Amino acid sequence: MGMSLFALGLNHHTAPLAVRERVVFHVERLREALAEIKRGLASEAAILSTCNRTELYLAAECPPAEVADWMAQYHSFERAELQRYLYTLPREQAVRHAFRVASGLDSMVLGEPQILGQMKEAARAAESAGTLGTVLHKLFQRTFAVAKEVRSTTSVGGASVSMAAAAVKLAARIFPSLRDQKVLFIGAGEMIELCATHFAAQAPARIAVANRTLERAQQLAHRFNGEALELRTLPERLQEFDIVVSSTASSLPILGKGLVERALRARRRRPMFMVDLAVPRDIEPEAAELDDVFLYTVDDLAHIVSENRSARRSAVEQAEVIIETQVGQFMHWMQARESVPLIRALREQGELARRHELERALRLLARGDDARSVLEALSQGLTNKLLHPPTQALNETAGDERRALADTIARLFRIK
């Protein structure tokens, strides 16, 4: 079957949050997952795992179905259950998909810049796990170049209201002014940094950052004149905050319904606005059932983030044109690369015939034979050797197959 390139995965278009959070590959286990794929499935692999998608990019000998089986098993899914949400994109479609994802065209928030960084991380992880071979290395290189071109020549990114801006917008619907509100951020990653930047612009009464490692929390809090908290102090401190935005890489919820309920009682039922941007979720979904809690997830925010359609449509069309051109170029590179072994073998066969005839001619000359007849024999021998295989192949076929072969031979030897 030979090596083929394909992508396989699920995203916010094909799978609900409850399924997406079950197939996250956590950073600390990424390396071993890649090693597992390399051992049994593919010579090259990269895994992109974000809150909106989990995708595997592979250059492999095995059929995609085997990778889907492995993925179901790895995340303890029934094969048929996971199958409903998966897409498999062969060759050209995989290339186009990678380009679109990196350019922010496949994101919940059109043109959001974060995904490019996440793809770069995926390529770095694959490289350090030793699963980024020639094909994927080239694919990611091209992908980053395409994303850069899309972002610098179209307004795709400009049209984006980020998740962070959407969160601020929502908070403003619940509280008359954010100036009187106390805001807590849980986590210290890129998403929290974005949100903190957006909320800080509204000059809230107080900002605090809670994180597993206090040092990261302090760095971020310092930038916004806020306070740093340790995660374990949240049960006592949660009640102080009107707005809570959480986005950590924790595999378990950080705020349970009980904890939120206690905080509400201490707040004498003053409402709490909560945004959970983590996948898997940081805040137990059941907390939303409490009367004075307004809890929003990644998917909820995505629906809010759909503004001026027409400006976006033209930007997207421009981007798609750039992407199509680049997909064509990449496929051309792949095809050229695939024919290299054949060309090499053809050359070697010709070289073998040449050497054989030359050695024979040199022996005859050394024996004192007439140079002219030796050259005559050399040229005849070489011509026969080179033309024998195509002639024989033609004689061995009949009907449609023969006609097709005859056309090919005429093209190969430029016979009018």
N, C-alpha and C positions, 0 to 999 in steps of 0.2 A: 504493500500500500504506500510505503514511503512516508516521508515527513509531511505533515500538514499543519497549517496554522489555524487555530480557532479560538473563540472566546466562549465562555459558558458562565451563566450566572443568573442573578435576579436583581431587580431594583424596585424603586418606588412605583413604577408603572405596573409591574407584574405581581408584586407581593405586598401584603399589608405589613404594618409595623410589627405586629405580633410574630410574623414569620421572619422578617428581616432580622429581628434581634436574636433569633435562634441560630442564624447562620453567620454571625460575626466571627471573623478569625481574630482573636486577641493578639496584640502586638507580641506579647511574650511567647506565644505559641506558633507564631508565623513561620519561624525558621524550621521547626520540626515538621510542620505541615508541608512546607516546600520540599524538605528532604524526603518525606514519605511519597510525595508525587514523583519525585525524581527516581526513587528506588523502583517503583512499580509501574509508572504510567507515562511519564513524558520526559524527554531529555531537556526541555526548557519550560520553565513555568514562572508566572508572577501572579500574586494575589492582591487584588485591590479590595479593601474592606472598609467601607465608610458607613455613616448612618443611613445613606440612601441606597447603597448597593453593596453586593459582594460579587466580585467577578474574577474568574480565573482566565488568564491569557496563556495559551499553551502552544508549543511547537512539539508535536507528538506523533508517534507511530500508531498509537492506540485510538480506537473510535471514541468520540465524545461521550457515548453512553456509559463507557467504563468510568470516565471521570465523574459523571453525574452520580453513578453508583457509589463511588468513593466519597463524594461530597455528602451524600445522604447518610452514609455510614458514619462519617467523621462527626457529623452534627446530630447523630442519633435521630434521624428522620426515617420514616418508611419511604422506600424508593418512590412509590406512586404518589405519595403525599407531597414530596418535594418537587417531583416532576411537573406538577401543575403550574409551578411558579417560574420554572427555569426557561431560559432561552439559550439556544446554541447558535453561534454565528460563525459560519465557515469563512476562511480565507479573506476575500475582499470585504465581506460584511464585517468581519472582526476588525480589520484595519480602519474602516470607516467609523465603526463604533468607538474605537479607541480615540480617534481624532475628535469625534463629536463630544465624547465625555470630557476630555481634557480641555476642550474649548468652552465648556460650560453650557453646551447646547442640550445636554441630556439631564441637566440638574433640575431640582424642584424650583430653584431660583435661577432663572436664566442668567448665564454669564457669571455666576458666583465664582470668585477667584480661588476659593479654598481647595477645590477638587484637583487643581493642577499640582498643588503641593502634595496632596495625598497620592497622586499618581507617581510623583517623583519619589515619594517614600516607598511605594510598592516596588519601583524599579531598583531602588537602593537595597531593599530587603532581599530581593531576588538575587541581586549581584553578590551580596555578602553570604547568601546561602548557596552560591555557586550554581544557580538555576537560570541565569540570564545568559543564553548563548547568542550566537551571531544574529539569529532572526529576531529574537525579542529585543536584543540590544538595539538593533537598527530600528525596530518598530517604535520603541520608546523615544529614541533620539528624534525620529521624524515627528512623533506625536507632540513632543515639547516644542519643536520648531513650528509646527502647524498652529498649536495653541497660541504661541507668541504672536504669530502673524495675524490670527483672527482677532486677538485682543488689541493689537496695535493698529489694525487697519479698519476694524468695524466697531460699531458702538454696542456690540453685544453686552460687554461688561457694564457699560454706562447705564443700560436699561435696567440693571438689576437693583431691586431693593433687597438688601440682604436680609437674612433671617433676623439679624440683630435689629435692623430698623423696624421690621414687622413687629418684633416683641415690644419695642418702645411704643409703637402706634397703638397696640392692644392695651398696654398699661394705661395709656392716656385716655382710653375709653372708660376705664374703671375708676381711675382717680382723677379728680378735677385738675390737680397740678402735681407734677412729680417732685416739685421743690420740697414738699412736706414729707416725702416718702423715704423710708430707709430700705436700701437695696442690698440683698445678699447674693453673691455669686459663689457657686460651688464648682470647683475645678479650676484649672489654671492654664488650660490649653488655648489654642488659637480661637476657637469659637467663643469661649468666655472672654477672651481679650477683646474680640470684636464687639460683643454685647456690652462689656464694661465701657468701651469707648463711646458707644451710642448712648448708653444711659447717662454716663458722666456729662455728656454734652447738655443734658437737661437739668444739670445742677441739682441732683437730689440731696435731701437733708444729710444722708449718710451712706457710705459705701463700705461693705465688708467682703473679704474674699476668704473662703474656707477651702482648704485643700489637704490631701493626705500628707504631703510633705510641706511643712510650714514655710520652708525657705522659698518655694515657688510662689506660695500665697503672698509672702512678704514682698517679693519683687513686684508682683502685679498690684497689690494694694498700695504700695509706695507711689506708683505712677499716678494713682487717682486719689491721693491723700486719704486712703481708706485704712481699714483695720484688717489685720490678718488673723484668721481663726484656725484652730486645729479642727479637723473633722469630728473628732470624738466629743467636742464641746457643743455640737449642734443641739442635742436634746435640751440643754439649758438655755441656749441662746436663740433658737429659732423664732420664739415668740416676739422678739424685738423687731422682726422684719416684715414689711408690707409686701415687698416684691422679692421673689426668690427665682434666680435663673440657674439651672444646673446643667452641666455638660462634662461628665467625667468619663473615664474609660473603664469604670468599675463594672464587673460582670453581675453584680447584685445591686438591688435598689439601695439607695443611701437614706432616703426618707420614706419610712413606712406610714401607712394610714394612721396608726396609733399615735405616732410621734407628732404628726401634723394636727391631729385632733386635740392633743394636750396643748399644743402651742395656741390653737384657736381659743380654747377655754381661757388660757392665761391672757389672751388678747381681748377678752370679753366680746368675742364674735366680730371684732373688726375684720373686714375681709382681707384675704391674702391672695395675691396674684402670683401664680407659679408657672414657670416655663421650663419644660423638660426637653432639652435638646439632645439628650444622650440616647444612643442605641447600643446595647439594651438600655431600657429606661432607668433613670436614677430615682424617680418618684413613683411609688406604687400607684398604678392607675386608679385603684379604689379610692385614693384620696380625693378624686374629682367628685365623688358622691357626697362629700361634706358640704353643708349649705353655704359656707362662706369662703369656699375655695374656688378660685377660677384657675383651672389647670389646663395648660395647652401643651401639645406635643409637637414634634417636628412636622408631622403631617398636617396638623391644624394650621400651623403658620404658613405652610406652603400655599394653602388656599387663599390666604390673605394677600400673598405676594404675587398678585397678577395685575399689573398696571398696564398703561397705554400699549394696546396690542399692535397698532399699525407700525409705530416706530420700531417695535421689536421685530415685527415680521420682516421688514426690509433688511434689518441688521442680520437676521438669521439667514435670509436668502443670500446675502453677500458671503456670509461665513460658509454656507454650504458649497458655494462655487469654489472658494479657496480649497475646501476639504476635498471635493471631487477631483480637482487637478492633482492634489497630492496623493490621493488614493491611487490614481492611475500611475503615477511615478513609482510608488512603492511596489505595486504589483509588477511593474516592468522590472524592477530590481530583483524581485523574488523569482520571476520566470527566468531571467538571465542567470541567476544563481543556480537554479535547478538544472539548466542545460549544461553547466560547466563540467560535471563528471562525464557526460556523454561525449562532449567535444574532446575532452582529454583522452578518453578511450579510443575515439576515432583517430586522433593524432598518433597515439601510441601504435595503433595497428598499422597505420601508414608508414611510420618510422621503422617498424619491425621489417616490413616488406622491403623498404628502401635499403636497410642495412644488409639484409639477406642477399639481395641482388647485387649490391655493391661488392660484398665480399667474394661472391662468385666471379664477378667480372675481374677483380684484382688477381684472383688465383689464375684465371685464364691468361691474363696479360703477363703474369710472372712466368707462365709456361711458354710464353712466346707466341700466343695466338695473334691473329691479325686484329689490330685495334678497332678497325671499322666494324668487323663482324661481332666483336665483343660488345661494342656500344649498341649495335643493333639488337643483340640478344638481351642486353641489360634493359633497354627501353621497352622491348616487347614483354619481357618477364614482369617488369614493374607494372606496366599497363594492364596486363592480364590479371595480376594479383589484386589490383585495386578495383577492377571492374567485375571480377568474378562474383563477389557476394551479391551486389545489386542484380546482376544478370540472373544468377541462380534463384534469388528470391522471386523475381518476376516469372521465371519458368515454373516455379512451384505453386503459383496461385492461379485462380480462374475466376470468371464472372465479375461481380461488383468489386470484389477484393482486388482482382488484377487491375481493373480500371483505376481504382483509387491509387494503387501502388504505382501504376504507370504515370499518373499525374504527378505524384510526389517525386518520382525519379526525374521526370522532365523538369520539374522546378529545381530540384537539387543540382542537376547538371546543366541547368539553363539551356535545355534543348527546345528550340522554338517549335 
